[in-house]
Amino acid sequence: STPHYMHANPHATPKPSVGAERKEAAFEELVTVQATVEHTASVIWLHGLGDTGHTWSTIPSWLQIPWCRFIFPSAPSRQVTTKA
């Protein structure tokens, strides 16, 4: 059957450890592909520099693992420089 896609824009704030400075963790976009049968596993697929989670969201249809939920977060964009 066809995978079910969910898109979200979460702004999660993790609990800091004792004495740690609190920092906010946020994703630009979070794409979740739900399992098409009973969910027994999850994969969090992280993208590389200059990419997004949405680009990789077609992977579940290639892998054909119907019991697995796939989560594709998109990291915030950052300026990148190279050393010459």
Secondary structure, DSSP 4 states (H G I P E B T S, - for coil): -PPEEEEE-----PPPPTTPPP-----SEEEEEE-SSS--EEEE----TT--TGGGTTHHHHHT-TTEEEEEEEPPP-------
